[in-house]
């Protein structure tokens, strides 16, 4: 439930269009539903502007399906990250509205269309191997109502591939840069634009990459101002943060 929806309900009670009992029926599980294994936060959209996001990894198929079922009953938009094909197949049995984004590992059910800012979010990868993390960021941002510009495989080994796209990149309000190996692309982009850059280190790389640690440290120690860093492979965190920036008035 959004703040606007709650306000509308209260006005309906005030004007006599809904009884107190009807309003109570709507609000009886507010602010959360206790499923025993999970407590679903229906109040979060009012507090933060976004409904609760479901992190599916580590949960059973049955647990994920039940969380989606309850959230869908409450007319919430639902995003499930790090989801499997098996989870999607199970959710499809309870909702034909479910959509699957296999490369991003995201399942969504959209009950209401989010407001869409006029400005865009740029998502740039250093290499093709970084695309799964990039898709998690891009799809997250799109499901939250943003327009996304994708530019893939534009790393420092062939920097002309990035330079060609600079006019489009500079038109974005915030830019997500995703890179493994030595993670240098975030510093390069940060030095070329006047927009905030969210850097995402990935676990892509050979042994001394240490599963993304080398890219993480390079991004954290970037000499380019305006570069902030999320956790290794955390495309969702980057997409969510970029959406918050893009939606600021």
BAZA-991540 format. One record per atom (N, C-alpha, C, O): x, y, z. Coordinates in steps of 0.001 Angstrom, whole numbers, padded with zeros to 6 digits, always signed. Layout:
<sites>
XYZ
...
</sites>
This chain:
<sites>
+000839-001198+000000
+000000+000000+000000
+000869+001240+000000
+001797+001362+000799
+000558+002168-000911
+001298+003420-000973
+000646+004454-000070
-000470+004256+000411
+001356+005571+000160
+000803+006659+000961
-000460+007215+000306
-001413+007562+001004
-000478+007305-001031
-001654+007805-001741
-002853+006880-001559
-003982+007341-001388
-002601+005578-001597
-003684+004606-001421
-004252+004663-000006
-005464+004561+000182
-003380+004825+000992
-003841+004939+002373
-004653+006220+002558
-005696+006214+003212
-004168+007313+001978
-004889+008579+002065
-006271+008460+001417
-007256+008968+001952
-006338+007792+000270
-007615+007598-000432
-008585+006789+000434
-009770+007116+000507
-008091+005741+001088
-008932+004916+001954
-009491+005730+003114
-010671+005615+003445
-008646+006553+003731
-009096+007359+004860
-010142+008395+004426
-011093+008658+005162
-009975+008972+003257
-010974+009916+002737
-012298+009210+002454
-013370+009779+002660
-012213+007967+001982
-013440+007206+001702
-014212+006922+002986
-015442+006950+002991
-013491+006646+004079
-014152+006448+005373
-014757+007771+005851
-015901+007813+006303
-013985+008836+005745
-014451+010153+006182
-015705+010580+005431
-016621+011145+006028
-015756+010315+004115
-016881+010737+003283
-018048+009761+003298
-019079+010010+002673
-017887+008648+004013
-018968+007665+004100
-019034+006695+002939
-019981+005915+002844
-018049+006724+002054
-018044+005798+000924
-017559+004412+001326
-017798+003440+000609
-016882+004313+002460
-016484+003036+003028
-016783+003063+004511
-016632+004086+005178
-017208+001920+005010
-017462+001823+006447
-016160+001570+007193
-015150+001194+006597
-016198+001781+008500
-015029+001479+009327
-014674+000003+009211
-013499-000362+009183
-015702-000845+009143
-015473-002289+009035
-014760-002647+007729
-013868-003495+007717
-015157-002000+006635
-014507-002253+005343
-013059-001799+005364
-012178-002482+004843
-012815-000641+005970
-011442-000153+006076
-010604-001081+006951
-009440-001352+006653
-011209-001558+008026
-010503-002481+008913
-010117-003752+008171
-009032-004292+008385
-010995-004231+007304
-010718-005435+006523
-009494-005229+005637
-008675-006135+005479
-009373-004021+005054
-008217-003704+004218
-006940-003647+005046
-005878-004073+004592
-007047-003114+006275
-005875-002821+007088
-005558-003874+008146
-004616-003709+008920
-006335-004952+008185
-006199-005871+009328
-004838-006559+009398
-004400-006926+010488
-004167-006742+008280
-002824-007339+008313
-001741-006276+008194
-000577-006587+007939
-002130-005033+008379
-001195-003907+008284
-000518-003734+009650
-001236-003714+010650
+000794-003608+009764
+001741-003359+008690
+002470-004597+008150
+003278-004460+007231
+002210-005827+008697
+002903-006983+008122
+002066-008238+008289
+001155-008304+009115
+002410-009249+007463
+001785-010565+007553
+002827-011561+008051
+003919-011655+007490
+002488-012304+009106
+003411-013280+009687
+003122-014659+009099
+002061-015235+009338
+004089-015188+008317
+003941-016515+007720
+004684-017580+008518
+004739-018738+008102
+005247-017207+009643
+006034-018149+010431
+007487-018134+009999
+008372-017863+010810
+007744-018421+008732
+009114-018408+008214
+009510-017032+007667
+010684-016788+007388
+008533-016138+007516
+008805-014781+007014
+007712-013843+007505
+006561-014248+007670
+008080-012593+007735
+007101-011561+008095
+007141-010485+007012
+008093-009709+006931
+006117-010447+006198
+006102-009605+005006
+005701-008191+005387
+004643-007969+005976
+006553-007243+005046
+006419-005847+005464
+005559-005067+004468
+006078-004576+003466
+004259-004946+004725
+003363-004204+003838
+003475-002694+004042
+002954-001920+003239
+004143-002278+005098
+004267-000866+005449
+005449-000197+004740
+005577+001027+004750
+006316-001022+004122
+007576-000494+003603
+007379+000514+002470
+008135+001479+002359
+006371+000293+001632
+006158+001203+000506
+005801+002608+000987
+006184+003596+000362
+005060+002698+002109
+004737+004007+002670
+005995+004683+003213
+006171+005892+003059
+006870+003897+003850
+008077+004470+004451
+009123+004864+003414
+009751+005917+003525
+009310+004006+002395
+010451+004166+001497
+010074+004484+000056
+010928+004873-000741
+008789+004319-000281
+008368+004538-001664
+008427+003297-002519
+007997+003316-003672
+008969+002187-001959
+009082+000935-002702
+008586-000217-001831
+008824-000222-000623
+007895-001198-002429
+007502-002373-001640
+008717-003226-001289
+009797-003053-001854
+008527-004141-000356
+009607-005043+000037
+010078-005867-001158
+009262-006352-001942
+011386-006024-001296
+011977-006856-002351
+012321-008219-001745
+012817-008297-000621
+012056-009283-002492
+012266-010643-001996
+013613-011161-002485
+013827-011283-003691
+014522-011466-001564
+015780-012121-001905
+015523-013624-001853
+015329-014194-000779
+015523-014262-003028
+015048-015652-003126
+016114-016689-002787
+015777-017787-002343
+017379-016370-002983
+018435-017335-002720
+018413-017751-001255
+018299-016908-000366
+018523-019046-001010
+018487-019558+000363
+017092-019913+000840
+016944-020573+001868
+016068-019490+000117
+014680-019845+000458
+014270-021062-000376
+014812-021296-001456
+013315-021824+000132
+012791-022940-000637
+011807-022423-001686
+011341-021286-001611
+011504-023269-002653
+010523-022910-003683
+009175-022616-003043
+008505-021651-003412
+008778-023440-002091
+007481-023243-001427
+007441-021921-000663
+006426-021225-000682
+008524-021577-000002
+008575-020316+000745
+008450-019114-000187
+007710-018173+000103
+009171-019147-001301
+009111-018039-002259
+007710-017919-002843
+007180-016815-002968
+007111-019047-003200
+005753-019015-003780
+004753-018433-002791
+003886-017653-003186
+004853-018792-001520
+003906-018300-000519
+004085-016803-000284
+003101-016082-000121
+005329-016330-000265
+005583-014890-000118
+004976-014130-001292
+004324-013103-001101
+005188-014631-002501
+004612-013987-003685
+003089-014001-003621
+002449-013017-003993
+002499-015100-003156
+001041-015208-003095
+000449-014137-002178
-000513-013460-002540
+001034-013992-000991
+000503-013031-000028
+000704-011601-000519
-000201-010775-000399
+001869-011302-001065
+002113-009951-001555
+001196-009608-002728
+000730-008475-002847
+000939-010591-003593
+000042-010359-004725
-001387-010102-004249
-002090-009271-004823
-001817-010803-003212
-003150-010580-002650
-003305-009161-002124
-004401-008601-002146
-002203-008576-001649
-002222-007206-001134
-002037-006173-002240
-001905-004980-001965
-002026-006633-003497
-001885-005743-004655
-000551-005015-004670
-000449-003899-005180
+000473-005651-004109
+001820-005082-004154
+002518-005454-005452
+002329-006557-005965
+003329-004537-005989
+004291-004934-007005
+005356-005785-006327
+005789-005475-005217
+005777-006852-006988
+006708-007789-006362
+007931-007970-007244
+007817-008157-008456
+009097-007913-006626
+010358-008226-007295
+011068-009269-006450
+011287-009066-005255
+011423-010379-007069
+012204-011411-006404
+013550-011542-007088
+013610-011822-008285
+014642-011343-006342
+015981-011412-006919
+016636-012753-006622
+016242-013468-005701
+017655-013078-007432
+018407-014340-007319
+017444-015534-007305
+017554-016444-006484
+016504-015491-008244
+015463-016519-008337
+015828-017562-009394
+016573-017272-010330
+015306-018762-009239
+015591-019857-010161
+014398-020118-011083
+013289-019636-010851
+014659-020888-012123
+013587-021294-013034
+012518-022086-012283
+011325-021919-012537
+012942-022943-011364
+011992-023746-010587
+011063-022858-009764
+009870-023139-009656
+011602-021795-009187
+010772-020850-008431
+009751-020178-009341
+008582-020036-008982
+010206-019766-010526
+009287-019127-011473
+008183-020082-011890
+007016-019694-011938
+008533-021328-012194
+007525-022305-012606
+006468-022489-011521
+005286-022653-011823
+006894-022461-010257
+005962-022621-009146
+005071-021395-008994
+003874-021531-008744
+005637-020205-009142
+004860-018964-009008
+003855-018834-010142
+002761-018306-009942
+004210-019306-011321
+003279-019255-012454
+001998-020044-012175
+000954-019755-012761
+002069-021025-011297
+000882-021808-010954
-000133-020993-010163
-001321-021315-010161
+000335-019924-009481
-000578-019097-008684
-000841-017731-009309
-001757-017023-008891
-000035-017355-010318
-000226-016049-010945
+000257-016070-012396
+001438-016284-012670
-000668-015847-013305
-000308-015763-014722
+000389-014448-015043
+000925-014280-016138
+000384-013503-014081
+001023-012200-014281
+002529-012238-014037
+003225-011265-014326
+003039-013348-013511
+004459-013433-013183
+005317-013368-014443
+005002-013991-015457
+006394-012611-014363
+007360-012512-015450
+008726-012955-014953
+009088-012728-013798
+009481-013593-015848
+010791-014109-015484
+011848-013440-016363
+011683-013344-017579
+012928-012983-015743
+014068-012414-016446
+015260-013307-016134
+015997-013038-015185
+015465-014381-016925
+016447-015412-016551
+017869-014886-016380
+018557-015273-015436
+018323-014001-017290
+019701-013528-017182
+019893-012690-015924
+020948-012747-015292
+018876-011912-015559
+018935-011101-014346
+018613-011905-013097
+018864-011448-011982
+018059-013101-013275
+017619-013969-012168
+016556-013264-011318
+016604-013303-010089
+015607-012626-011986
+014549-011873-011319
+013186-012397-011759
+012971-012717-012928
+012277-012474-010796
+010863-012743-011057
+010077-011529-010583
+010370-010973-009524
+009085-011116-011356
+008285-009969-010934
+006807-010202-011202
+006430-010941-012112
+005986-009563-010396
+004556-009422-010650
+004245-007939-010487
+004490-007354-009432
+003707-007346-011533
+003401-005911-011483
+001894-005721-011368
+001143-006024-012295
+001468-005218-010223
+000051-004976-009966
-000360-003548-010316
-001527-003290-010612
+000589-002633-010284
+000300-001238-010601
+001532-000631-011250
+002662-000981-010911
+001305+000272-012177
+002411+000858-012927
+003069+001954-012097
+002392+002898-011689
+004377+001853-011838
+005048+002911-011053
+005217+004179-011887
+005260+004134-013116
+005313+005308-011188
+005603+006567-011872
+006955+006464-012564
+007884+005844-012047
+007054+007085-013749
+008287+007002-014521
+008934+008372-014646
+008347+009268-015254
+010149+008565-014078
+010841+009851-014241
+011192+010103-015705
+011320+009162-016488
+011344+011353-016065
+011700+011703-017441
+013153+011351-017749
+013494+011082-018901
+014008+011352-016730
+015432+011076-016913
+015724+009581-016877
+014900+008780-016436
+016925+009222-017353
+017289+007813-017507
+018445+007415-016595
+019147+008257-016034
+018616+006104-016470
+019749+005507-015766
+020610+004785-016798
+020099+003999-017596
+021903+005047-016782
+022820+004338-017665
+023411+003121-016975
+023779+003181-015802
+023501+002011-017710
+024129+000793-017180
+025217+000373-018171
+024931+000021-019316
+026458+000417-017713
+027604+000147-018579
+028390-001032-018010
+028640-001094-016806
+028778-001964-018878
+029649-003054-018424
+031010-002951-019086
+031147-002440-020198
+032007-003448-018378
+033345-003531-018957
+033398-004660-019985
+033981-004499-021057
+032790-005801-019657
+032851-006945-020565
+031520-007660-020686
+030586-007400-019928
+031450-008556-021643
+030239-009352-021843
+029966-010257-020643
+028810-010528-020321
+031019-010722-019985
+030858-011608-018827
+030197-010907-017641
+029712-011563-016718
+030179-009571-017669
+029551-008803-016590
+028050-008577-016819
+027375-007996-015970
+027533-009033-017957
+026146-008731-018315
+025113-009286-017323
+024137-008589-017043
+025272-010504-016775
+024263-010963-015812
+024065-010013-014628
+022932-009778-014207
+025158-009467-014089
+025045-008502-012991
+024420-007207-013504
+023612-006581-012818
+024805-006812-014726
+024236-005605-015319
+022733-005746-015538
+021979-004802-015303
+022303-006907-015982
+020877-007127-016198
+020100-007105-014884
+018959-006645-014846
+020709-007598-013809
+020052-007495-012505
+019839-006029-012143
+018777-005655-011646
+020856-005199-012393
+020731-003767-012109
+019710-003102-013021
+018864-002339-012557
+019786-003389-014315
+018920-002737-015295
+017455-003140-015118
+016569-002287-015147
+017202-004430-014935
+015820-004898-014777
+015230-004374-013477
+014062-003986-013442
+016019-004357-012408
+015552-003773-011145
+015113-002328-011358
+014022-001936-010946
+015967-001543-012002
+015651-000131-012237
+014395+000017-013101
+013565+000889-012843
+014255-000815-014106
+013083-000739-014984
+011805-001117-014243
+010774-000468-014417
+011864-002149-013426
+010680-002573-012678
+010269-001522-011644
+009113-001478-011223
+011220-000678-011237
+010912+000416-010311
+010459+001676-011048
+010240+002720-010434
+010322+001566-012369
+009713+002642-013145
+010659+003522-013935
+010247+004570-014434
+011931+003122-014065
+012923+003971-014726
+013201+003530-016162
+013073+002355-016505
+013582+004496-016984
+014110+004191-018311
+015598+003894-018169
+016301+004562-017410
+016077+002887-018906
+017467+002440-018756
+018168+002424-020117
+017635+001918-021104
+019374+002992-020140
+020260+002907-021303
+021304+001834-021015
+022041+001937-020035
+021374+000806-021859
+022348-000267-021697
+023504-000071-022685
+023282+000124-023880
+024728-000125-022178
+025922-000112-023014
+026831-001216-022490
+027403-001091-021408
+026965-002293-023252
+027705-003463-022795
+029019-003624-023561
+029130-003252-024730
+030002-004187-022872
+031317-004503-023435
+032035-003243-023896
+032384-003112-025069
+032254-002320-022968
+032922-001054-023282
+034075-000811-022315
+034258+000306-021833
+034856-001859-022030
+035910-001772-021031
+037157-001052-021493
+037254-000631-022645
+038120-000911-020579
+039305-000088-020833
+040242-000711-021869
+041105-000011-022398
+040102-001988-022172
+040955-002604-023185
+040633-002090-024589
+041424-002262-025517
+039475-001463-024734
+039078-000847-026007
+038244+000376-025708
+037040+000396-025966
+038878+001393-025168
+038159+002532-024585
+037385+003321-025639
+036454+004049-025296
+037756+003189-026930
+037013+003886-027981
+035550+003447-028030
+034689+004191-028499
+035275+002239-027546
+033886+001745-027526
+033038+002518-026522
+031819+002603-026668
+033685+003080-025506
+032998+003924-024529
+032861+005356-025029
+031802+005970-024906
+033938+005876-025590
+033960+007272-026039
+032865+007536-027067
+032245+008599-027056
+032625+006574-027953
+031587+006724-028975
+030205+006970-028371
+029341+007577-029003
+030008+006492-027143
+028674+006552-026512
+028556+007682-025483
+027533+007798-024809
+029580+008500-025361
+029574+009525-024312
+028374+010477-024372
+027820+010797-023320
+027948+010941-025543
+026771+011832-025549
+025536+011185-024921
+024798+011842-024187
+025310+009899-025207
+024172+009197-024608
+024371+009000-023110
+023435+009162-022327
+025586+008654-022715
+025883+008437-021297
+025668+009718-020501
+025099+009693-019409
+026127+010839-021055
+026015+012114-020349
+024589+012607-020238
+024300+013493-019434
+023694+012049-021033
+022283+012441-020944
+021561+011760-019777
+020445+012145-019428
+022193+010753-019176
+021585+010029-018055
+021765+010829-016765
+022690+011632-016644
+020870+010599-015806
+020966+011307-014529
+021916+010619-013564
+022538+011277-012731
+022032+009321-013668
+022936+008537-012819
+023419+007361-013654
+022697+006868-014520
+024649+006911-013390
+025270+005878-014219
+025772+004744-013336
+026456+004973-012339
+025428+003531-013710
+025920+002331-013037
+027026+001738-013908
+026818+001492-015096
+028191+001512-013324
+029322+000932-014047
+029674-000407-013417
+029931-000493-012217
+029684-001450-014239
+029860-002815-013743
+031112-003407-014370
+031225-003477-015594
+032054-003835-013531
+033328-004323-014057
+033957-005332-013112
+033884-005203-011890
+034576-006339-013711
+035379-007292-012960
+036847-007009-013205
+037258-005852-013294
+037650-008082-013316
+039089-007943-013529
+039679-006913-012552
+039611-007115-011339
+040264-005799-013067
+040851-004776-012186
+039886-003645-011880
+040222-002748-011106
+038682-003664-012474
+037637-002702-012109
+037924-001264-012494
+037405-000348-011856
+038743-001036-013526
+039188+000321-013846
+038103+001178-014499
+038180+002406-014453
+037099+000552-015101
+036130+001316-015890
+035389+002362-015065
+035073+003435-015580
+035108+002075-013809
+034377+003033-012964
+035146+004339-012831
+034548+005414-012895
+036465+004267-012646
+037272+005475-012538
+037280+006254-013846
+037233+007484-013841
+037338+005539-014969
+037351+006199-016272
+036043+006956-016487
+036052+008132-016850
+034912+006273-016260
+033615+006921-016457
+033452+008085-015483
+032945+009143-015857
+033876+007894-014247
+033763+008947-013246
+034518+010207-013623
+034135+011306-013222
+035595+010056-014397
+036377+011202-014820
+035869+011869-016085
+036413+012887-016514
+034812+011293-016695
+034299+011817-017962
+032910+012430-017865
+032450+013067-018812
+032233+012246-016730
+030842+012703-016622
+030654+013565-015372
+031456+013523-014439
+029576+014345-015383
+029247+015183-014225
+028035+014634-013485
+027271+015388-012882
+027866+013322-013534
+026737+012643-012889
+027265+011656-011848
+028411+011217-011943
+026442+011299-010850
+026890+010279-009897
+027102+008936-010577
+026322+008535-011441
+028154+008252-010184
+028485+006931-010724
+028409+005906-009594
+029050+006060-008555
+027624+004871-009813
+027538+003753-008866
+028337+002600-009457
+027979+002072-010510
+029408+002208-008792
+030293+001164-009289
+029924-000189-008679
+029690-000304-007476
+029880-001200-009531
+029580-002561-009090
+030747-003467-009465
+030921-003780-010642
+031552-003897-008490
+032598-004870-008806
+031978-006250-009028
+031045-006633-008322
+032488-006989-010000
+031977-008344-010209
+033069-009363-009910
+034250-009027-009832
+032655-010595-009749
+033583-011682-009444
+034242-012244-010695
+034918-013272-010634
+034048-011570-011840
+034650-011995-013099
+036146-011716-013078
+036561-010599-012769
+036965-012718-013403
+038410-012493-013465
+039197-013734-013108
+038641-014719-012620
+040498-013682-013355
+041383-014794-013047
+041755-014791-011565
+041256-013970-010795
+042624-015707-011173
+042904-015983-009761
+043174-014787-008883
+042616-014695-007790
+044015-013862-009326
+044364-012709-008497
+043229-011699-008393
+043340-010709-007669
+042140-011944-009111
+040930-011129-008943
+040278-011419-007590
+039499-010608-007089
+040599-012585-006995
+040101-012984-005678
+038579-012873-005587
+038043-012363-004602
+037895-013352-006616
+036436-013380-006592
+035790-012007-006549
+034682-011857-006034
+036476-011001-007088
+035925-009649-007135
+036584-008681-006167
+036305-007483-006215
+037452-009172-005289
+038089-008296-004298
+038977-007249-004971
+039015-006098-004535
+039695-007641-006035
+040580-006675-006701
+039771-005536-007307
+040161-004374-007191
+038656-005849-007948
+037798-004807-008527
+037180-003952-007433
+037090-002732-007574
+036755-004578-006348
+036167-003842-005229
+037161-002830-004662
+036807-001669-004458
+038396-003253-004406
+039390-002360-003827
+039754-001238-004801
+039958-000095-004390
+039835-001566-006087
+040144-000537-007082
+039054+000529-007115
+039345+001722-007199
+037805+000093-007048
+036687+001047-007083
+036629+001870-005796
+036345+003067-005836
+036895+001235-004666
+036879+001962-003393
+037995+003004-003315
+037848+004028-002648
+039109+002739-003998
+040240+003665-003951
+040314+004528-005212
+041362+005099-005513
+039203+004624-005950
+039172+005414-007176
+039533+006874-006897
+039122+007444-005886
+040312+007474-007811
+040647+008896-007672
+039603+009781-008342
+039712+011005-008272
+038600+009201-008987
+037524+009976-009610
+036483+010333-008559
+035943+009454-007887
+036207+011606-008420
+035177+012034-007467
+033806+011608-007981
+033581+011500-009186
+032904+011372-007046
+031535+011037-007431
+031280+009572-007676
+030186+009198-008098
+032282+008719-007416
+032109+007274-007572
+031806+006658-006209
+032598+006785-005275
+030663+005992-006098
+030341+005223-004895
+030258+003753-005280
+030062+003427-006451
+030405+002870-004306
+030583+001449-004606
+029595+000602-003808
+029376+000844-002621
+028996-000399-004472
+028180-001387-003781
+028954-002702-003701
+030088-002785-004171
+028358-003703-003122
+029048-004966-002879
+029302-005736-004177
+028720-005425-005217
+030154-006718-004106
+030515-007535-005261
+029279-008231-005831
+028532-008880-005098
+029068-008094-007139
+027957-008710-007877
+026588-008188-007456
+025575-008803-007792
+026526-007077-006734
+025248-006585-006222
+024568-005657-007234
+024444-004454-007003
+024137-006229-008345
+023422-005446-009337
+022132-004872-008804
+021770-003742-009131
+021428-005645-007979
+020175-005156-007401
+020399-003890-006587
+019669-002911-006745
+021406-003904-005715
+021674-002739-004868
+021969-001501-005686
+021546-000400-005332
+022700-001677-006789
+023014-000557-007659
+021760-000042-008357
+021544+001167-008429
+020929-000952-008874
+019703-000544-009558
+018737+000161-008641
+018095+001132-009042
+018623-000315-007407
+017723+000298-006428
+018209+001698-006053
+017422+002645-006033
+019505+001830-005757
+020057+003133-005377
+019959+004130-006532
+019633+005300-006326
+020243+003658-007744
+020140+004531-008913
+018709+005016-009103
+018483+006167-009476
+017743+004138-008847
+016343+004536-008960
+015999+005622-007952
+015290+006572-008286
+016484+005497-006740
+016217+006519-005718
+016791+007867-006138
+016153+008903-005948
+017997+007857-006709
+018609+009101-007181
+017809+009677-008345
+017527+010874-008392
+017449+008807-009276
+016755+009259-010492
+015367+009843-010196
+014864+010680-010945
+014764+009395-009110
+013407+009841-008771
+013375+011064-007844
+012305+011582-007523
+014553+011514-007422
+014598+012686-006540
+014134+013918-007291
+014461+014109-008463
+013365+014753-006603
+012844+015986-007225
+013938+017041-007301
+013698+018144-007791
</sites>
